[in-house]
Amino acid sequence: MTVIEAKVHRSSARNARLAFVVTAVIVGLLSAVVAASYMHPILALFVGVLIGVPLGGLAWMLVRVWPVLRLLWWWTPEIGLTTVFSVCWVQLANHTPAPVTLVVVALVVGVPAAVPVARRTVVAWTWCLVVRHRLRVCFAQFIVANQSGSLPLILWARPTPVGERVWVYLRPGLSLADLEGRLDKIAVTCHASTALVERASDGNAAYLRFDIKRREVLTAMVGSPLVDVINPDTPATERTPAPVPTALDLPDVDAPTVILPAQTRKPAATSANGSKPAASSPPDVNDMSDWI
């Protein structure tokens, strides 16, 4: 069984060598510069080597064992639970009689199995542990998109009314758009009906949140509090339907009557020889120039 893939193993070895060289050189030079103000430059150079090489080795070790640390992180809940149960079993076996030990074990196992609330809680948290590993399988099988083959860091999971919610931190090479196109495969791998993904932080695009849905809570039958209030034998009252308006029924508005002032005619002017001018054509009723 392959615990760490060969591609990840080679990448971690290359990154570890690079971390050793960079850390040793930078720390060694800085230490030598600081020590040169207190001693001879040659002695300061040896001091820088003595400080830089161990710190470079420490950086090499951290980068080299990072794949193992990440694997331990994925199995941290299981390792912690196994350790606690093992310690409790050893303490019970060594300090209590066998009948008492059997009674305690029966209570620890039987109470969660018999009480529905406790049983649902245990099952929900168990699915959270399972989903974390199923997501890791998804990333390892068909979502790895960088050259080093490093997987996203699966942080934590908690139960929800419809399934589980998992927080993931992406590594370089993946984005939200790459995951949105493969949600159907993620749902199949997690043994769920659907899967959703969205950003968990507005300022960091690598911090995502997965919602694994296993059930629909809105389809459950909910009892109404009016069942005991309403008598089913009460006859229904026939009601006349109200007329449906087909147009706007607005009250009549009395328009104000506008009275125009009477038009006064000017006397006809006489010409210089005393004769009256010829009769002009009747005024145009549409001409408003006299009123302006």
C-alpha positions as CSV (number, residue, x, y, z in Angstrom):
1,M,0.0,0.0,0.0
2,T,1.5,3.4,-1.1
3,V,1.3,5.8,1.8
4,I,3.1,8.7,0.0
5,E,3.1,8.8,-3.8
6,A,6.4,8.7,-5.7
7,K,5.6,12.1,-7.3
8,V,5.1,13.7,-3.9
9,H,8.2,12.0,-2.5
10,R,10.4,13.4,-5.3
11,S,8.9,16.9,-5.0
12,S,9.4,17.0,-1.2
13,A,13.0,15.9,-1.6
14,R,13.7,18.6,-4.2
15,N,12.0,21.3,-2.0
16,A,13.9,20.1,1.1
17,R,17.2,20.5,-0.6
18,L,16.3,24.0,-1.8
19,A,15.1,24.9,1.7
20,F,18.4,23.7,3.2
21,V,20.5,25.7,0.8
22,V,18.5,28.9,1.0
23,T,18.2,28.8,4.8
24,A,21.8,27.9,5.4
25,V,23.2,30.7,3.1
26,I,20.9,33.5,4.3
27,V,21.2,32.7,8.0
28,G,24.9,32.0,7.7
29,L,25.6,35.3,5.9
30,L,23.5,37.3,8.3
31,S,25.2,35.7,11.3
32,A,28.6,36.3,9.9
33,V,27.9,40.0,9.3
34,V,26.6,40.4,12.8
35,A,29.5,38.5,14.3
36,A,32.1,40.5,12.2
37,S,31.5,43.5,14.4
38,Y,32.6,41.7,17.5
39,M,35.5,39.4,16.2
40,H,37.8,38.8,13.2
41,P,36.0,38.3,9.9
42,I,37.4,34.8,9.4
43,L,36.1,33.7,12.9
44,A,32.8,35.4,12.1
45,L,32.6,33.3,8.9
46,F,33.0,30.1,10.9
47,V,30.3,31.3,13.4
48,G,28.0,31.9,10.5
49,V,28.6,28.4,9.2
50,L,28.0,26.9,12.6
51,I,24.6,28.8,12.9
52,G,23.4,28.5,9.3
53,V,24.0,24.8,8.7
54,P,22.0,23.5,11.7
55,L,19.1,25.9,10.9
56,G,19.3,24.8,7.3
57,G,19.1,21.2,8.4
58,L,16.0,22.0,10.5
59,A,14.3,23.6,7.4
60,W,15.3,20.5,5.4
61,M,13.7,18.2,8.0
62,L,10.5,20.2,8.2
63,V,10.0,20.3,4.4
64,R,11.0,16.6,4.0
65,V,8.6,15.3,6.6
66,W,5.7,17.6,5.5
67,P,3.9,14.8,3.5
68,V,4.0,12.6,6.6
69,L,2.8,15.5,8.8
70,R,-0.1,16.1,6.3
71,L,-1.0,12.4,6.4
72,L,-1.0,12.4,10.2
73,W,-3.2,15.5,10.1
74,W,-5.8,13.7,7.9
75,W,-5.9,10.9,10.4
76,T,-5.7,13.0,13.6
77,P,-9.3,12.4,14.7
78,E,-9.0,8.7,14.3
79,I,-5.6,8.5,16.0
80,G,-6.9,10.7,18.9
81,L,-10.1,8.6,19.4
82,T,-8.1,5.3,19.2
83,T,-5.6,6.6,21.8
84,V,-8.4,7.7,24.2
85,F,-10.3,4.4,24.0
86,S,-7.1,2.4,24.4
87,V,-6.0,4.3,27.5
88,C,-9.5,4.0,29.0
89,W,-9.6,0.2,28.3
90,V,-6.2,-0.3,29.8
91,Q,-7.2,1.7,32.9
92,L,-10.4,-0.3,33.3
93,A,-8.8,-3.6,32.7
94,N,-6.0,-3.0,35.3
95,H,-7.9,-1.2,38.1
96,T,-11.5,-2.6,38.0
97,P,-12.9,-6.1,38.1
98,A,-14.0,-7.8,34.9
99,P,-17.8,-7.5,35.6
100,V,-17.5,-3.8,36.2
101,T,-15.5,-3.4,33.0
102,L,-18.1,-5.2,31.0
103,V,-20.9,-3.1,32.5
104,V,-19.0,0.1,31.6
105,V,-18.3,-1.1,28.0
106,A,-22.0,-2.1,27.6
107,L,-23.1,1.4,28.8
108,V,-20.6,3.2,26.5
109,V,-21.7,1.1,23.5
110,G,-25.4,0.5,24.4
111,V,-26.5,4.0,25.4
112,P,-25.6,5.6,22.0
113,A,-27.2,2.7,20.2
114,A,-30.4,2.8,22.2
115,V,-31.0,6.5,22.5
116,P,-32.1,8.0,19.1
117,V,-30.6,11.4,19.7
118,A,-27.2,10.0,20.7
119,R,-27.3,7.5,17.9
120,R,-27.9,10.2,15.3
121,T,-25.2,12.4,16.7
122,V,-22.6,9.5,16.6
123,V,-23.6,8.7,13.0
124,A,-23.4,12.3,11.9
125,W,-19.9,12.8,13.3
126,T,-18.8,9.4,11.9
127,W,-19.9,10.6,8.4
128,C,-17.8,13.8,9.0
129,L,-14.7,11.6,9.4
130,V,-15.6,9.5,6.4
131,V,-16.2,12.6,4.1
132,R,-12.8,14.0,4.9
133,H,-11.1,10.9,3.5
134,R,-13.5,10.6,0.6
135,L,-12.6,14.2,-0.4
136,R,-8.9,13.3,-0.2
137,V,-9.6,10.4,-2.6
138,C,-11.3,12.9,-5.0
139,F,-8.3,15.2,-4.9
140,A,-5.8,12.3,-5.4
141,Q,-7.7,10.6,-8.2
142,F,-8.9,13.4,-10.6
143,I,-8.4,16.9,-9.2
144,V,-4.6,17.1,-8.6
145,A,-3.6,19.9,-11.0
146,N,0.0,21.0,-10.0
147,Q,3.4,19.5,-11.0
148,S,4.4,18.5,-7.5
149,G,1.2,16.5,-7.0
150,S,0.5,18.1,-3.6
151,L,-3.1,17.7,-2.4
152,P,-5.3,20.4,-0.9
153,L,-5.3,20.6,2.9
154,I,-8.6,19.3,4.3
155,L,-9.1,21.3,7.5
156,W,-12.2,20.2,9.4
157,A,-15.7,19.0,9.0
158,R,-18.9,19.2,11.0
159,P,-22.4,17.8,10.6
160,T,-25.3,19.8,9.2
161,P,-29.1,19.1,9.0
162,V,-28.7,17.8,5.4
163,G,-25.2,16.2,5.6
164,E,-21.7,17.5,6.3
165,R,-19.8,20.8,5.8
166,V,-16.0,20.6,5.1
167,W,-13.5,23.4,5.0
168,V,-10.6,23.0,2.5
169,Y,-7.5,25.1,1.7
170,L,-6.4,24.8,-1.9
171,R,-2.8,24.5,-3.1
172,P,-1.4,26.3,-6.2
173,G,-2.9,24.9,-9.3
174,L,-6.5,24.6,-8.3
175,S,-9.4,27.1,-8.2
176,L,-13.1,27.2,-7.5
177,A,-14.0,26.9,-11.2
178,D,-12.0,23.6,-11.5
179,L,-14.0,22.1,-8.6
180,E,-17.5,23.4,-9.7
181,G,-17.2,21.3,-12.9
182,R,-16.7,18.1,-11.0
183,L,-19.2,18.3,-8.2
184,D,-21.1,15.3,-9.6
185,K,-18.0,13.1,-9.2
186,I,-17.4,14.4,-5.7
187,A,-21.0,13.6,-4.8
188,V,-20.6,10.0,-6.1
189,T,-17.3,9.6,-4.2
190,C,-18.8,10.9,-0.9
191,H,-21.9,8.6,-1.3
192,A,-24.1,11.7,-1.3
193,S,-26.9,13.0,-3.4
194,T,-25.4,16.4,-4.3
195,A,-22.3,18.4,-3.4
196,L,-21.9,22.2,-3.4
197,V,-18.7,24.3,-3.1
198,E,-18.3,28.1,-2.4
199,R,-15.7,30.5,-1.1
200,A,-15.4,30.5,2.7
201,S,-13.6,33.9,2.8
202,D,-14.0,37.0,0.7
203,G,-10.3,37.9,1.0
204,N,-8.8,34.5,0.2
205,A,-9.8,32.5,-2.9
206,A,-8.0,29.4,-1.7
207,Y,-10.2,28.9,1.4
208,L,-13.3,27.0,0.3
209,R,-16.3,25.3,1.9
210,F,-17.9,22.1,0.7
211,D,-21.5,21.2,1.6
212,I,-22.3,17.5,1.2
213,K,-26.0,16.9,1.0
214,R,-27.4,13.4,1.8
215,R,-31.1,14.2,2.5
216,E,-33.7,16.8,1.9
217,V,-35.2,18.2,5.1
218,L,-37.9,20.3,3.4
219,T,-39.8,17.2,2.2
220,A,-40.6,15.9,5.7
221,M,-44.2,16.0,6.9
222,V,-44.7,18.6,9.7
223,G,-47.7,18.4,12.0
224,S,-49.9,21.5,12.1
225,P,-50.9,23.0,15.4
226,L,-54.4,23.6,14.0
227,V,-55.2,19.9,13.8
228,D,-56.7,19.9,17.3
229,V,-58.5,23.2,16.9
230,I,-60.4,22.7,13.7
231,N,-63.4,20.3,13.8
232,P,-63.5,18.3,10.5
233,D,-67.3,17.9,10.9
234,T,-67.9,21.6,10.6
235,P,-69.9,22.3,7.4
236,A,-68.3,24.5,4.9
237,T,-69.8,27.9,4.5
238,E,-70.7,28.9,0.9
239,R,-69.3,32.2,0.0
240,T,-70.4,34.3,-3.0
241,P,-67.3,35.1,-4.9
242,A,-66.5,38.8,-5.2
243,P,-66.8,40.4,-8.6
244,V,-63.6,40.7,-10.4
245,P,-63.0,44.2,-11.6
246,T,-62.5,44.5,-15.3
247,A,-61.6,48.2,-15.4
248,L,-60.7,51.0,-13.2
249,D,-63.8,52.3,-11.3
250,L,-62.9,55.9,-10.6
251,P,-65.3,58.6,-9.4
252,D,-66.4,61.2,-11.9
253,V,-64.4,64.4,-11.6
254,D,-66.2,67.6,-12.4
255,A,-64.0,69.6,-14.8
256,P,-64.0,73.4,-14.0
257,T,-65.8,75.6,-16.5
258,V,-63.4,78.1,-18.1
259,I,-65.1,81.4,-19.1
260,L,-63.3,83.4,-21.6
261,P,-63.6,87.3,-21.6
262,A,-65.8,88.9,-24.3
263,Q,-64.0,90.2,-27.3
264,T,-64.4,93.9,-27.9
265,R,-64.4,95.3,-31.4
266,K,-62.5,98.5,-32.2
267,P,-64.3,101.2,-34.2
268,A,-63.5,101.2,-37.9
269,A,-61.0,103.9,-38.7
270,T,-61.7,106.3,-41.6
271,S,-59.3,107.1,-44.3
272,A,-57.9,110.4,-45.1
273,N,-60.7,111.2,-47.7
274,G,-63.4,110.4,-45.2
275,S,-64.5,107.1,-46.6
276,K,-64.7,103.9,-44.6
277,P,-62.2,101.1,-45.4
278,A,-63.4,98.0,-47.2
279,A,-64.9,95.3,-45.0
280,S,-62.3,92.8,-43.9
281,S,-62.8,89.0,-43.8
282,P,-64.3,87.6,-40.6
283,P,-61.7,86.9,-37.9
284,D,-60.4,83.4,-37.5
285,V,-61.7,81.7,-34.4
286,N,-58.5,79.7,-34.0
287,D,-56.3,82.8,-34.1
288,M,-55.2,83.5,-30.5
289,S,-53.0,86.4,-31.3
290,D,-55.6,88.9,-30.0
291,W,-55.5,87.2,-26.6
292,I,-51.8,87.2,-26.1
